[in-house]
Amino acid sequence: MGYLLRAYQPNPQGLESCSSSEVPHGEPFCRGGDKGLDRWYSLYFPVRSTRVNRYHPAAARNFIEAYYKALNNESARATLSSFYIQPTLVNPLVADISLNGNIVPTPADLQILFESQMPKAHYEVQCFDCHVLNPNFNIGAGDNELGPDPTGRKMSVLLVVSGYVKYGESRSAKMRGFAENFVLVPNYSGARDKSGAVKGWLIQSQNFRIVL
């Protein structure tokens, strides 16, 4: 039996790493330890079983840590476009990006928007849901990569994130709630992060909304 994971943290100060295989049913998903962070708790709901279900929580958590870290760091916003798929001859898919109902044509346009128009921001993720959409996503894969991969490297993932964001540095700036949906797909293009490491998954679809 597979499971849909929900992890939430009532008063987050960041995300703590832990192995999803170490999390028993109903136990904390991530622990704050000596940092005094509130616990992440997990709720599991039965879904269709696949061999890769156990890998998607780690993929989602790693993406959240990297993506929102880039949003929170003004200098790192220069790397935002690298989080998205780019159309190629092998993979014609283009990233579908919507911010508060406004379509952003390309990842490059989104990066320019954050670099030149968005004020300094601080995003705090409070909870996320994740679920495997396709355990064997082949769009963009090479001929030698078309078979199933039990490690989960070829899965596409639906990720739902919510939390708070503060725009600007003024003490009067309010924390506002946000909700964001992603579809993450395998990185067959070899896109790398700032350190030169190949990213595991890229954004194929994103829908961001301020909710409060």
Secondary structure by P-SEA (a helix, b strand, c coil): cbbbbbbbbccccbbbbbbcccccccccccccccccccbbbbbbbbcccccccccaaaaaaaaaaaaaaaaacccccccccccbbbbcccccbbbbbbccccccccaaaaaaaaacccccbbbbbccbbbbbccccccccccccccccccccccbbbbbbbbbcccccccccbbbbbbbbbbbbbcccccccccccccccbbbcbbbbbbcc
